[in-house]
Amino acid sequence: MGKDGTHARSAPDLRVQLGPLSLKNPVLTASGTFGYGQEFSDFLDLARLGAVVVKGISLEPRPGNPPPRIAETPAGMLNAIGLENVGVERFVAEKLPYLRKRNATVVVNILGNSEEEYAALAERLEDEEGIAALEVNISCPNVKEGGIAFGTDPRMAARVTEAVRRKTTRPLITKLSPNVTDIALIARAVEDAGTDIISCINTVSGMAVDVFSRRPKLANILGGLSGPAIKPVALRCVYQVVQAVSCPVIGIGGIQTALDALEFLLVGASAVQVGTASLVRPTSAVEILDGLERFLRHQGLASVREYIGTLDTSCRFPLAEETCAGDE
């Protein structure tokens, strides 16, 4: 008998297979909220995570937007960091070696303002050791087409995915924006273009103002909303994408606890990314991982794969403790 009163069971198998990408467990960090990994290494063992998704990397260093760049909101956070990063050469020379030394599974998020930039990044990273997959951020503006975000148009989303696919043999993840009318349409477009995996969602466009100064709280005026406030939106998007495509899906958005992560797995996500929670509690990702294992053990499940995608939608509005058929 365990300390919690339950019978002791062998540890559940947390391994997941996302197309060509094998992960030791389904808990990853989200790009932009975990730095380059090293910043969090005093708080947790990077090697325990399914993967560390580093902040977005561009061909050249980017200074980002002027401050203020972050604003707290009810149940969330707005950011307009502006994709600040050290650029691919410094990442390869200074950041990637540390992650390799810590035996972290590394996913590199890449970004650009043209298809050519995305392709050049994929080509530059192709021969670097210690990279498990690339994640393509298609929420960036396409400077050649009036600054429209790649991810808001199926044709542009497909083109940038194809450009990266041609330059890499690594597992390819395409990260979708929720700021669209039909996310399933975008998902099908990038799947047809050759992505192996889809991750969703990126931040939701938002704004905050100060009624006393009568000024925006962000210098950029608009920003990306993340945190618990967007979880219902993210969950809906993940569910719709899972129904629309055959490739694996990674769920992102407002995941603070193991129960949150389990909701995404239940609707069909094969893995999750933990974002804003890491800024609140640096140990969030491993706490969620531990919570998943406890849940599976309590449920008597030998593997997390037995739980993924098992949502029962046959009864739309069951009351608590009742069955659809109705017990007599």
N, C-alpha and C positions, 0 to 999 in steps of 0.2 A: 504494500500500500504506500502510495506517495504521500508527501507532506500535505498536499491539498485534499487528501482523502480519496483520490482516484487510484485505480490500479495502475501500477507501473507498466509502461508499454515501451517498445523499442522506438528510437527516434524516427519520425517520419522522413521519408525521402523528399527533399526539397528541390531536387534537380528539375530543371525545365529545359525544353528544347524549342527554340524559336527558329524554325527553319534551319539554316546552316549554323546558327549560333547556340552553343551549349553553355548553360549557366549553372553554377552550383546551387543557386536559389533564385527566387523571382523578385528580390528586392534590390533595386538599383537607385542611384541618386539621380537627380534631375539637373540638367545643364543650367548653369547660371546661379545655382544655389549652393554649390559645393566647391567652388573655386577650382583649383587644379588637383584637389584631393589632399595635398600636403597640409593645407590649412586645417584639416579636420583630423589629422593623424594622431594628435595627442588625445583625442576623445574616443577613438574606436580603431579597430583593426581593419584597414582597408581591404585586406584579403578576404574577410568574412563576407563582404557584400557580393551580390550577384554580379554587379559591375559598378564602377565609378564612371559616370558620364561627366566629362570635364566641361568647363564653360566654353562657349562657342569660340572657335578659332578661325581667324581670317588669314589671308595671305600676308597682309601687312599689319603691324600693330595699330590698334585703334584706341584713342583716348576716351571715347565715350562722350556722353552728353554733359553739359555743365550742371553743377548742383543748384538746388536740391534735386536728387534723383530717386529718392524713396519716400513714400508717404504711407503711414499706417491707416488702415480703414477698418470699419467694423467687420470682424471675421476675415480679414485679409490684408493684403499689402499691394500697393501700387509701386511699380518701378519703371524708370525710364533711364536705365544705365547706359543704353546706347551701344551695347555689344562691345564694351571695353575688353580688350585682351592683348596679350603680348605678341601676337602674330605667330605664324607657324614655325619660323626658324628658331625663335627663343623657346617655343613650346617643345620642340624636338630636342634642343640642346640642354634645356634646364629643367623642364617639368616632367617629361616622359621618363627620363632615367630614374627619377625618384619613385615613380609609380611602379616601374619594373622591379626596383629594389624591394619594394614592399609587397610584391607578388599580387598586385591588384589587377583585376580584369578591367581593361580600359576600353571605353567607348569614346571616340573623339567626335564631338559635335562640330560641324563645319558650317560656315556661312559665307555669303558673298553677295555682290550686287549685280552679278551677271552669271550666265551659264558658264562662261569661260573661267571665272574665278573659282566656282565650285569644282569644275573639272581639274583645274590646276592644283587645287588643294588635295583632291583625292589622289592625283598622280604623285604629288610630293610625299604623301604619307604611305604610299603603297608598299615601299620596301622597308619601312621602319618596323622594328621588332616591338612586340608588347602591345599591339593594338588589336583588340578582338573584333571591333566593328566600327563603322562610321555611322553617325546620325546626321542627317541633312536637315538643317533648319530652313524651311521654305517660307518662314514669316518675314524674310528680309525683302526690302524694296528692289524691284528690277529697274535699275536706273535707265536702261535702254527703252523701257516702255512706260515712261512717265511716273516711275516710282511706285507702281502698283505691286503689292506683295506677291511673290511667286505663288504662295499658298492659297490665294483667293481665286485663282483661275485654274481650271483643270488642265488647260493646254500648257500654261507656263509651268505648273507643278510637274507635269509629265516631262517636259523638256529638260528641266534642271535635274530631275531624277535620272533620266536617260544619260545626261552628260556625265554624271558621277558614275553611273553603272558602267559606262564604257571605260572608265579609268581605274576601276578597282575590282579586285577579286574577293575582297572582304565582304562579310555580311553587311547588308545595307539597310539602315533604318531611315525612314522618312517621317519627320515630325510635323504633324498637321496643326494648323491654326483653327480655333473655334469661330473666328470672325468671318464666317461664311454662311450662305443660306443653306447649303446642302453639303455637309461634311462627307457623307457617303459617296457623293459624286467625285470629290477630290481623292478620296481613298481608292476608289476603283481606278482612277486615272494613274496614280502613282504605282499601284500594283501592276497594271498593264505595262507601265514603263520600266518595270524590272526591280522594284524594291522588294527586299526579302521580308521586311517587317515594317509595321506602321506604329508610331508612337503618337499618342494624343491624350491631352491637348496642350498646346502652348497657352500663354496667358490670354485673358479676355480683355479687350480694349476698354479702358475706363478713365475716369477723371476725378479729381478732388480739388475743392476750392476752400479758401479761408474767408469766412464771411466778415471778419474784422478788418483784415488788410485788403480785402476785395481782390485777392490775387490767387492764381492757381498754386496749388501746393507743390507742383512739379515745374521745374524750369521749362521742360519740354511741353508743358500743358497736359498732354495725354500720356498715359502709361499703360503698362500691362498689369492686370489684376490677377493675383494668385492667392492661395490659401484656402481655408475652409469654405469661404463664400462661393467658390466656383465648383465645389465638388459635385453638386447635382447636375450642373451643365456638363462637366467632364464625364460623369457616369453615363449620361444620356448619349454623349458623343461616342464613347467607347462602345456602348451597346449597339448603336447604329452602325458603326464601322465594322464590328465583329459580324453583324448580319450581312454586310455588303461585300466583304472580301473573304478570300480563303487563306490569306497569309496571316501569321501571328500578329497580335496587337499588344502593345505595352500601354497600360493606363497611367495617366498623370493628371493630377489636379486636386488639391485640397486633402491629400492623404496625410493624416496626422497620427493615426493609430493603426494597430493590426486589424481592427474591425473595418476601418476605412479601406485598407488594402484588400481585405477579403471581399468587400462589395465589388471591387473592380474585377477580381478573379472570378467571382460568381457570375458576372454578366459576360464573361468570356475572355478577359484579358489574360494573357499567358504570363505576364510579369507586370510590375508597377515601378514607377519612379517616385521617389520622395523628394519634394522640393522645398517649399517655404518652411516646412516643419524643421528642417535642419538648421535654419537661421534662428529658430526659437529654442530648440533643444538639439545641440550638435550630435547627440547620441540617438536621435530619432530613428535613423535607418536600422540600426542594430536592435533597438527596442521593438520595432515593428517586426523584424525578422524573428526575434525571440517569441513575440506574441503569436505569429503565424504557426510556429512549431508547437506552442502550447495548445492552440486551438485544434490543430489537426490531431494531436495526441488525444485531447479530450473527446473529439468526435470519433476516435477509433479509426482514422484514415491512415493508411500506410504511406500515402504519397499525396503531395499537393495536387498532382495531376488528376486525382480522383475528385477534386473539388472544383477545378476550373471549368467554367461554362455550364454549371449544373442548375442555373436559374430555372425555376418552374413557373412558366407564364400561363399555365392552363387555367388557373383560377385567378381572376384579376383583382378581386377585393376580399380576400379572406380576412376574417376577424382573428385577433390573437387567440391562440389555443383552439381554433376551430379548423375543420377540414372543409374542402370545397363541397364534398358531398353532403356534409351536414350530419353530425352524429345524432342519433335518436336517444 
